[in-house]
Amino acid sequence: MGGKPAHYLRAGSIWAGAISSLPFSLAAAARAARCAAWAAALLLSVASPAPAQAAPETQFSQEAKAVIERNFAGKNISYLLVDASGAVLAERWPSQHPISPGSLVKPFLAVAYGEQHGNQFPTVRCLGTSTRCWLPAGHGPIDIEKAIAQSCNAYFLALAAGLDRERAALTFARYGLTGPAPDAADESLVGLGSAWKETPMALTKAYLALVKEQQSISQGRIVKGMMASAARGTAREVDSALGESTALAKTGTAVCSHLPQASADGFTVVVYPSAQPRLLLLVRVHGVTGAESAKVAAAMLRSLGVGQQAVQP
């Protein structure tokens, strides 16, 4: 996608995905500047963490809540922002009841498959609609990294068909995930339907654990797929906003499970920065696809001063 991203910071205003354009007051602009400074302090603390640096992190949390609430106030947006330890920095999620997160479960299916098949993943030919993929024309021959990046249903259905469900349940539990019922259809393992439900907090902690294991063979390939998703896959709006190869991301489109009913809910997980993660953002946007929700997640992180320098008009 060429040219400037559609969701970037202008001097004096912020654009929140396809939601709205909201003018800053001088006070709000000052708050955003402070938030950006504290975000930088939080991210730099990875190099030399010390107890004295706890204060900027607390201030960042306070300012993050204020900035996000001001600029992403729509009730159609739910979010959970945590640090690398899983501590909540900002949150607006109506309930912590289990939800269907769609394709956000695919990386954990992939981990389970890798553990059962000696860290070997197949190449699968995606034929599109006839193989139950969301892309009508299909992805063609596809490997694990590209399957994560493009969230290919056909690929993950093939993995699900070759899975020992009892052993997979142990893998899911290791990440703190409930997983689908043992007798649930294979489609539940790829996030189709509503049989696999997890709480938002369980999802964030599972992704933090996955990213920490990226030196392992299977997990490393899955994380590479998440980087490719942010760069050129279903979450490509993330790199467009934050900078090339700076984040990891995964999207999901799920059955809407709350009122008012919509055709779907879009989910995005963003882990930033990719090399030494310090922030994880989980976003749900009512009535859109996962790819559309990635625009909102990217704009939300930009509003906090995360990523490349703000684009000036």
C-alpha positions in Angstrom: 0.0 0.0 0.0 1.7 3.2 -1.2 1.5 6.8 0.0 0.8 8.0 3.5 -1.3 5.7 5.8 -4.9 6.8 6.2 -4.5 6.9 10.0 -1.7 9.2 11.0 -1.2 12.1 13.4 -1.6 15.6 12.1 -0.4 18.6 14.0 -3.2 19.4 16.4 -5.5 16.4 15.7 -5.7 12.6 15.8 -7.4 10.3 13.4 -8.8 7.1 15.0 -9.1 4.6 12.2 -12.4 4.9 10.3 -14.1 6.2 13.5 -13.8 9.9 13.5 -11.4 12.9 13.4 -11.2 14.5 16.8 -9.6 17.9 17.4 -7.2 18.3 20.4 -7.5 21.1 22.9 -4.2 22.6 24.0 -4.6 20.6 27.2 -5.2 17.4 25.3 -2.2 18.0 23.1 0.0 18.6 26.1 -1.3 15.3 27.6 -0.5 13.5 24.4 3.0 14.9 24.4 3.5 13.8 28.0 2.2 10.4 27.2 4.6 10.1 24.3 7.5 11.0 26.5 6.5 8.4 29.1 6.0 5.8 26.4 9.5 6.4 25.3 10.8 6.1 28.9 8.9 2.9 29.3 10.3 1.4 26.1 13.8 2.5 26.8 13.7 1.0 30.3 14.3 -2.4 28.7 17.9 -1.5 28.2 18.6 -0.7 31.9 15.6 -1.4 34.1 15.7 -0.1 37.6 13.3 0.6 40.4 13.6 4.3 39.9 12.0 3.9 36.4 8.7 2.7 37.9 7.3 6.2 38.1 7.3 6.9 34.3 5.5 3.6 33.8 2.8 4.6 36.3 2.5 8.1 34.7 2.3 6.5 31.3 -0.6 4.3 32.5 -2.5 7.3 33.8 -1.9 9.3 30.7 -2.6 6.4 28.4 -6.1 6.0 30.0 -6.8 9.7 29.5 -5.6 9.9 25.9 -7.4 6.7 24.8 -10.6 7.6 26.5 -10.6 11.1 24.9 -9.9 9.9 21.4 -11.5 6.5 21.2 -14.6 7.0 23.2 -17.0 5.1 21.0 -18.8 2.3 22.6 -18.0 0.1 19.6 -14.4 -0.1 20.7 -13.1 -2.4 23.5 -9.4 -2.5 24.4 -6.9 -3.9 26.9 -3.4 -2.5 27.1 -0.8 -4.3 29.2 2.9 -4.2 29.8 5.3 -7.1 29.3 4.5 -8.5 32.7 0.7 -8.5 31.9 0.0 -5.6 34.3 -3.0 -3.6 33.0 -2.1 -0.1 31.8 -5.4 0.9 30.3 -8.7 -1.0 29.8 -12.2 -0.6 28.5 -13.9 -4.0 28.1 -17.5 -4.3 29.2 -17.0 -7.8 30.7 -14.2 -10.3 31.3 -16.6 -13.1 30.4 -15.2 -15.5 27.8 -15.6 -14.4 24.2 -15.1 -15.9 20.7 -11.9 -14.2 19.4 -12.0 -15.7 15.9 -8.6 -16.3 14.3 -6.7 -15.0 17.3 -6.6 -18.7 18.4 -4.7 -19.9 15.3 -1.2 -19.3 16.6 -1.9 -21.6 19.6 -3.3 -24.3 17.3 0.0 -24.0 15.4 2.1 -24.4 18.6 0.2 -27.6 19.4 0.7 -28.9 15.9 4.4 -28.1 16.0 4.8 -29.9 19.3 3.1 -33.0 17.9 5.0 -33.1 14.6 8.6 -32.4 15.5 8.4 -28.7 14.7 7.6 -29.5 11.1 4.8 -27.7 9.3 3.3 -28.6 5.9 2.8 -26.6 2.8 -1.0 -26.5 2.0 -2.7 -25.5 -1.2 -5.5 -23.1 -0.3 -8.2 -23.2 -3.0 -10.4 -20.4 -1.5 -14.1 -20.9 -0.9 -14.0 -24.6 -1.6 -11.5 -25.1 1.2 -13.4 -22.7 3.6 -11.0 -19.9 3.3 -12.2 -16.3 3.7 -10.3 -15.3 0.5 -12.6 -16.6 -2.4 -9.7 -17.0 -4.9 -7.5 -18.8 -2.3 -3.9 -18.2 -1.2 -2.4 -21.0 -3.3 0.5 -23.0 -1.8 1.1 -21.5 1.6 3.4 -22.2 4.5 3.1 -21.5 8.2 4.5 -18.0 8.2 2.3 -16.9 5.3 -0.7 -18.7 6.8 -0.3 -16.7 10.1 0.2 -13.4 8.1 -2.9 -14.0 5.9 -4.9 -15.9 8.5 -5.6 -18.7 6.0 -8.5 -20.9 7.1 -7.7 -23.7 4.7 -4.2 -24.0 6.2 -5.3 -24.2 9.8 -8.1 -26.6 9.0 -5.4 -28.9 7.6 -3.4 -28.6 10.8 -6.5 -29.2 12.9 -7.2 -32.4 11.0 -3.8 -33.8 12.1 -4.0 -32.9 15.8 -4.2 -35.2 18.8 -6.9 -33.3 20.7 -6.0 -34.5 24.2 -2.4 -33.4 23.7 -3.5 -30.1 22.2 -5.6 -29.4 25.3 -2.5 -29.7 27.4 -0.7 -27.2 25.1 -3.5 -24.7 25.4 -3.6 -25.1 29.1 0.1 -24.3 29.3 -0.7 -20.9 27.9 -3.6 -20.4 30.3 -6.2 -21.1 27.6 -9.4 -23.1 28.0 -9.5 -24.3 24.4 -12.6 -25.8 22.8 -14.5 -28.8 24.1 -12.8 -32.2 23.3 -15.7 -33.1 21.0 -15.9 -29.7 19.2 -15.6 -29.7 15.4 -12.2 -29.1 13.9 -13.4 -25.7 12.7 -13.5 -24.5 16.3 -9.7 -24.9 16.5 -9.2 -22.3 13.8 -11.7 -19.8 15.4 -14.6 -20.5 13.1 -17.9 -20.5 15.0 -18.2 -19.8 18.7 -17.1 -23.0 20.4 -13.6 -21.7 21.5 -14.0 -18.9 24.0 -11.4 -17.2 26.1 -11.4 -14.1 28.4 -9.6 -11.0 27.1 -7.0 -11.2 29.8 -6.3 -14.9 29.1 -5.7 -14.0 25.5 -3.3 -11.2 26.3 -1.3 -13.4 28.7 -1.2 -16.2 26.2 0.3 -14.0 23.5 2.9 -12.6 26.0 3.9 -16.1 26.8 4.1 -17.1 23.1 6.3 -14.1 22.2 8.6 -14.9 25.0 9.2 -18.3 23.5 10.2 -17.1 20.0 13.6 -18.6 20.3 11.9 -22.0 20.1 11.6 -23.4 16.6 7.8 -23.6 16.2 7.1 -20.4 18.2 9.8 -18.6 16.2 8.1 -19.4 12.9 4.7 -18.3 14.3 6.2 -15.0 15.6 7.7 -14.4 12.1 4.3 -14.9 10.7 2.9 -12.3 13.1 5.7 -9.8 12.0 4.6 -10.6 8.4 1.0 -9.9 9.3 1.9 -6.5 10.6 4.0 -5.8 7.5 1.9 -7.1 4.6 -0.8 -9.4 5.9 -4.2 -8.8 7.4 -2.7 -6.5 10.0 -0.7 -4.4 7.5 -2.2 -1.2 8.8 0.0 -1.7 11.9 3.4 -1.3 10.2 1.9 1.4 8.0 1.3 3.5 11.2 4.1 2.4 13.5 7.0 1.8 11.1 8.4 -1.1 9.2 9.1 -4.3 11.1 8.5 -2.7 14.5 5.6 -4.7 15.7 4.0 -8.2 15.8 0.3 -8.5 15.1 -2.6 -11.0 14.5 -6.1 -10.3 13.5 -9.4 -12.2 13.9 -12.9 -11.8 12.7 -15.4 -13.5 15.1 -19.1 -14.0 15.6 -20.6 -11.0 17.4 -21.4 -12.2 20.9 -22.9 -9.0 22.5 -25.6 -6.4 21.9 -26.4 -4.8 19.7 -25.9 -7.7 17.3 -23.7 -7.1 14.3 -22.5 -9.3 11.4 -19.1 -9.8 13.1 -16.6 -8.3 15.5 -13.0 -7.5 14.5 -10.1 -8.3 16.8 -6.4 -7.3 16.7 -3.5 -8.1 19.0 -0.4 -5.9 18.6 2.9 -6.5 20.4 5.4 -3.7 20.5 8.3 -3.5 19.9 8.9 -6.7 18.1 12.4 -7.3 19.3 11.9 -6.8 23.0 8.2 -6.4 23.7 7.1 -3.9 26.3 3.4 -3.3 25.3 0.6 -5.5 24.2 -2.7 -4.1 22.9 -5.8 -6.2 22.4 -8.7 -4.4 20.5 -12.2 -5.4 19.6 -14.2 -3.2 17.2 -17.9 -4.0 16.8 -19.3 -4.7 13.4 -16.1 -4.8 11.4 -13.5 -7.3 10.2 -10.2 -8.1 11.9 -8.3 -6.2 9.2 -10.5 -3.1 9.9 -9.9 -3.4 13.6 -6.1 -3.3 12.9 -6.5 0.3 11.7 -8.0 1.3 15.1 -5.3 -0.6 17.1 -2.6 1.1 15.1 -4.1 4.5 15.5 -4.6 3.9 19.3 -0.9 3.1 19.7 0.1 6.1 17.6 -2.0 8.3 19.9 0.2 7.2 22.8 3.4 8.2 21.0 4.4 4.7 20.0 6.1 4.1 16.7 7.6 6.3 14.0 7.6 10.1 14.3 4.2 11.7 13.8 3.6 12.7 10.2 3.4 16.5 9.8 1.0 18.0 7.2 
